[in-house]
């Protein structure tokens, strides 16, 4: 045995889990694996996503507090208090949704879809007229806007429908089916008439189809049809005497192209918004923000809140806010890639697209590069339905994140 | 990527699709960031200026126009402040629906119909395009407060304090003041109105126009900060206080003016009158009947019915007969004929001329009025009884066919101020007309009349008939010239311009237009004749002035105005005789003989001037001798 070559390779000592090396008997539930700055978690949630949303919500509360304290006589905190209540409700729903496995929504797709169609039809039927469009349902304590919640439900339902019989039907049938399912609610909302939300429904539909893997060829055809439709709506139909868009809608869409033409027309808002944003300069005008404070800018607490930020807090404030949104969108897209299944990826994609569309159309309208469409800025604009639904969407993103983490922990070799 | 969960296939080019989504987000973020950079950092200053500009409104504050007072300081025209409900059309909403909703609710709170508001806007914008439309003056305070509290619902509507001309003496002197209106585009080109902007108000007639630059004042401007609905937000950026206009003291004696207007109005006929200081040309009273309420021109829109009533027809009240009415003067012209004949040497005061009651020239008979036959008479008697034949003969003698400018008669008429404007400080004066051979021959050459000049024209002119046109004021100047010994005074109604605290800015004391040399003997003999006409038995106005406690010289006139029209009555008085200080002229269209209407009116004016009560006297001579001329 002496001659036995001592060639036995030296086996390295079995590696112990780093958690043990860290002196812990049990691995932490999740989220500690590569605990870089962006990977800290909070109840297993994506802390960055949560932080960005909370920061935007706080920014909104502060902006509303300094901007609207003279708006409602005798109640300086009217908008602030309400916005905070909406945020609290939204955050509660967010945590609830984060704890639920989003995959369950797949089974509920038909019910969800039917409820959504029913609710937006209900608005058409009995909603009260507000500025020529019906978007609200009066509830005892607040007015509820089903088209906002509908966006989220559409994402959940459409992504589920996209998975149905994915391998058993032809590509074209699948495309047509999804398109139809998306166009129906979009059309109803459009008739409400709520042009902005109609467009959001369309964008959601396209994005879900995009992530679902609809072929490029189909997208090319869809693009062609869309271009033709726009041409007909804006040029063809009015020429034939049957305009599809209401005059104010058409004006809004086209007026951003030359805002200074007549300060009293529909481009008045754009013009005032540009002056507000521009006058903010690098660091903002603070309490000297006359554009927003003296009432030149309409809808300053809702659609044009970004202009308020631009005027009050300047480029610095607006850029900071945009950075928060960049964080939000980055996390949404990252969750898309982390998702444990295609269903989650499609949902995350739909939500990301919804947030992006809201963000860029609203901010674009505030800085004069997009038409005025009455789309709120997520979490910033005052409004219960929008705030609550946005937090719910973030809750679903968190759910996808949580499920992805659970899944990878279960599967990944610990050692 | 999808380790388990669903059995879906991994979509083709999944990573590429996600990257595309992310790339799109990146591009959009970049667009928004650069746009923000451009707006806030690169163009921030420009937008800041625009934002500041957005909130500054220039509010002009009307300057109160100067007051107009009579020679004793009695206020004739001043201002009252009124709360006017005004609409600035440029600030009204553009959309038809919004506009009509605003006008309807404005109508509801202001108690007027929407149609009324629209009509006012249309009318007043046509008349004064640059001024706010005044819907109502003297709005109640609760409306003022309501509109202020709800300013946001009524863009372009405001209640402003405005100055409105008011006339404490009512219609007194109405013709002289004129009115104030928005400056019109033609006037803006005029150097006189250089400093004005569209929308400013200027005097458009009367002394308001003549002394406009002095009365006007300088409007103030306040630049204030406002919010989007035009509500002031507190900050006053600059204030230029309005400067009140200067006051105008007129030569007018409102007591005399009032008496004169009453005396004239008694007859219910159109006419004009003047009372003037013979030495200085200061007008003590001047006016026209029928008169009108001058405050009607202070209204934003003159009601059409009133406007028509004021301006149409031969008896239109707006027409100032004292300076715009060119009439034949009848026998009152004999003073000029006598002056011309005496100065020309055609006759002497004592020369006896036979008056057989008719003068026949070239087959045409010129007769005395009323077929009177006065027999052999001298100048004094001729004036006293107003012999026409005596003056026909002078007209015949002074005729100068071959001179287009006429002879001594025309020359003296022009010297004494006929045929040209007197230069009074009131606009729109009529120049009148002295007929000459040249004038009539030209008319004939132009086929505007059926004959050329004949001696008959000169004979008619000698007694103030025919083509002669003179205003009461011109006649007053001619009489004053004789009375003061040869100064052709420039009549004026303005006496002095005073600043608001009473300091004298400018004395208005225009020099006589010219001096003419008149032999004192000429003056004395004519005045004697006129004195006899007024106050000696047999004089044409003895019935009126026979019992007048002050000695005067006076001349009746009865001008023929065509076959179907009643004669026009004239009277001119110089008082006191023999050294007159005042000349009074009155004329009444269709007033009949001079002694019928004009003379009693002048008598009332002089009674007021001398503060006397005339006794009624009995007619002592044959009525035909006193009444007919």
HADDOCK unambig.tbl for C-alpha pairs under 7 A between the chains (distance, minus, plus):
assign (segid A and resid 163 and name CA) (segid B and resid 8 and name CA) 6.91 0.50 0.50
assign (segid A and resid 211 and name CA) (segid B and resid 17 and name CA) 6.74 0.50 0.50
assign (segid A and resid 212 and name CA) (segid B and resid 11 and name CA) 6.36 0.50 0.50
assign (segid A and resid 213 and name CA) (segid B and resid 11 and name CA) 4.76 0.50 0.50
assign (segid A and resid 213 and name CA) (segid B and resid 12 and name CA) 6.03 0.50 0.50
assign (segid A and resid 264 and name CA) (segid B and resid 94 and name CA) 6.87 0.50 0.50
assign (segid A and resid 275 and name CA) (segid B and resid 47 and name CA) 5.09 0.50 0.50
assign (segid A and resid 275 and name CA) (segid B and resid 50 and name CA) 6.64 0.50 0.50
assign (segid A and resid 275 and name CA) (segid B and resid 51 and name CA) 5.94 0.50 0.50
assign (segid A and resid 276 and name CA) (segid B and resid 51 and name CA) 6.92 0.50 0.50
assign (segid A and resid 277 and name CA) (segid B and resid 39 and name CA) 6.87 0.50 0.50
assign (segid A and resid 277 and name CA) (segid B and resid 40 and name CA) 6.49 0.50 0.50
assign (segid A and resid 278 and name CA) (segid B and resid 39 and name CA) 4.68 0.50 0.50
assign (segid A and resid 278 and name CA) (segid B and resid 40 and name CA) 4.44 0.50 0.50
assign (segid A and resid 278 and name CA) (segid B and resid 43 and name CA) 6.48 0.50 0.50
assign (segid A and resid 278 and name CA) (segid B and resid 44 and name CA) 4.83 0.50 0.50
assign (segid A and resid 278 and name CA) (segid B and resid 47 and name CA) 5.00 0.50 0.50
assign (segid A and resid 278 and name CA) (segid B and resid 48 and name CA) 6.73 0.50 0.50
assign (segid A and resid 279 and name CA) (segid B and resid 40 and name CA) 6.60 0.50 0.50
assign (segid A and resid 279 and name CA) (segid B and resid 44 and name CA) 5.13 0.50 0.50
assign (segid A and resid 279 and name CA) (segid B and resid 45 and name CA) 6.67 0.50 0.50
assign (segid A and resid 279 and name CA) (segid B and resid 47 and name CA) 4.61 0.50 0.50
assign (segid A and resid 279 and name CA) (segid B and resid 48 and name CA) 3.88 0.50 0.50
assign (segid A and resid 279 and name CA) (segid B and resid 51 and name CA) 6.43 0.50 0.50
assign (segid A and resid 280 and name CA) (segid B and resid 40 and name CA) 6.07 0.50 0.50
assign (segid A and resid 280 and name CA) (segid B and resid 44 and name CA) 6.65 0.50 0.50
assign (segid A and resid 281 and name CA) (segid B and resid 40 and name CA) 4.25 0.50 0.50
assign (segid A and resid 281 and name CA) (segid B and resid 41 and name CA) 5.38 0.50 0.50
assign (segid A and resid 281 and name CA) (segid B and resid 44 and name CA) 4.58 0.50 0.50
assign (segid A and resid 282 and name CA) (segid B and resid 40 and name CA) 6.00 0.50 0.50
assign (segid A and resid 282 and name CA) (segid B and resid 41 and name CA) 5.49 0.50 0.50
assign (segid A and resid 291 and name CA) (segid B and resid 51 and name CA) 6.26 0.50 0.50
assign (segid A and resid 294 and name CA) (segid B and resid 227 and name CA) 4.44 0.50 0.50
assign (segid A and resid 294 and name CA) (segid B and resid 228 and name CA) 5.98 0.50 0.50
assign (segid A and resid 295 and name CA) (segid B and resid 227 and name CA) 6.06 0.50 0.50
assign (segid A and resid 295 and name CA) (segid B and resid 228 and name CA) 5.13 0.50 0.50
assign (segid A and resid 296 and name CA) (segid B and resid 227 and name CA) 6.75 0.50 0.50
assign (segid A and resid 296 and name CA) (segid B and resid 228 and name CA) 4.49 0.50 0.50
assign (segid A and resid 314 and name CA) (segid B and resid 40 and name CA) 6.83 0.50 0.50
assign (segid A and resid 315 and name CA) (segid B and resid 36 and name CA) 6.75 0.50 0.50
assign (segid A and resid 315 and name CA) (segid B and resid 37 and name CA) 6.88 0.50 0.50
assign (segid A and resid 315 and name CA) (segid B and resid 40 and name CA) 5.83 0.50 0.50
assign (segid A and resid 333 and name CA) (segid B and resid 22 and name CA) 6.91 0.50 0.50
assign (segid A and resid 340 and name CA) (segid B and resid 2 and name CA) 4.99 0.50 0.50
assign (segid A and resid 340 and name CA) (segid B and resid 3 and name CA) 6.26 0.50 0.50
assign (segid A and resid 340 and name CA) (segid B and resid 4 and name CA) 6.55 0.50 0.50
assign (segid A and resid 340 and name CA) (segid B and resid 5 and name CA) 6.55 0.50 0.50
assign (segid A and resid 341 and name CA) (segid B and resid 2 and name CA) 4.94 0.50 0.50
assign (segid A and resid 341 and name CA) (segid B and resid 4 and name CA) 6.71 0.50 0.50
assign (segid A and resid 341 and name CA) (segid B and resid 5 and name CA) 5.75 0.50 0.50
assign (segid A and resid 341 and name CA) (segid B and resid 6 and name CA) 5.89 0.50 0.50
assign (segid A and resid 342 and name CA) (segid B and resid 2 and name CA) 6.97 0.50 0.50
assign (segid A and resid 342 and name CA) (segid B and resid 8 and name CA) 6.73 0.50 0.50
assign (segid A and resid 360 and name CA) (segid B and resid 28 and name CA) 6.89 0.50 0.50
assign (segid A and resid 364 and name CA) (segid B and resid 32 and name CA) 6.72 0.50 0.50
assign (segid A and resid 367 and name CA) (segid B and resid 35 and name CA) 6.97 0.50 0.50
assign (segid A and resid 367 and name CA) (segid B and resid 36 and name CA) 6.96 0.50 0.50
